């Protein structure tokens, strides 16, 4: 029965395609051109509508608060859980200032550690990855200490975090910096007592366009296949066999640029993004005002009487 139903559906689709193809053939040249113009106009109007949605004023905070967007995987969606998570995230942000930072920024984290002398520990490093949605959002910091690469992963909304300081706010050319593991250590080494650099409020985040070299082979990953913008020509360091394999379409994947379903599955619809940020925008504004007041209060030094 299943095979017979598939055959019937196939015949129906074939008949529909034949009907539309014959209908188009029977149209005059002027009618065909007019029909194509109507399709182009509808496509342009749809594109303008999407651009207008993408420039919605509510979405201006989307890049800073990416973790408020749910996981686009439909198997991981649960609207009630997502709403409760957003409520918990806002409550946590009212207790600790979680600043704006990106992959490539230098961040220092102070967290509770029962085995440390003062029950707290502080780690400073470059952010090489941010991932996860909701309360599962996390980031990885990397630094080289005593000639040994150290990486620590922190949950952004972990209650043991006491303070997050952005030492240098900047972006890099890539969304992940795992290739720093195969680069010379000086590109991952930062002093633990590094002083914070001032970034004017409201200014755009600078993009660090530095390109780093790789150490000689072997590498942890075949970076010549990854098309990373922040590396200096890894193809020149491999043999001809690896160069040919890197040029194969199975590694370059040129079809992904036109894979609309993959892009759809990897993103949240704009209408849903607007709905989410409309619910939390006022609370985020209040938290930002509160954090600015606390920052000014800490920066103010009460004058002392002399004499």
Secondary structure, DSSP 4 states (H G I P E B T S, - for coil): -HHHHHHHHHHHHHHHHHHHHHHHHHS-HHHHHHHHHHHHHHHHHHHHHHHHHHT-GGGGGTTTTGGGSPPS-GGG--HHHHHHHHHHHHHHHTTS------TT-EEEEEEE-TTSTTSEEEEEEEEEEEE-SGGG-EEEEEEEETTEEEEEEEETT-TTEEEEEEEE--B-SSS--GGGGGB-GGGS---TTPPPPP--TTSPPPB----BPBPSSP-SS-GGGT--TTBS-GGGGS-HHHHHHHTSHHHH-GGGGG-HHHHHHTS--HHHHHHHHHHHHHHHHHHHHHHHHHHHHHH--PPPP--
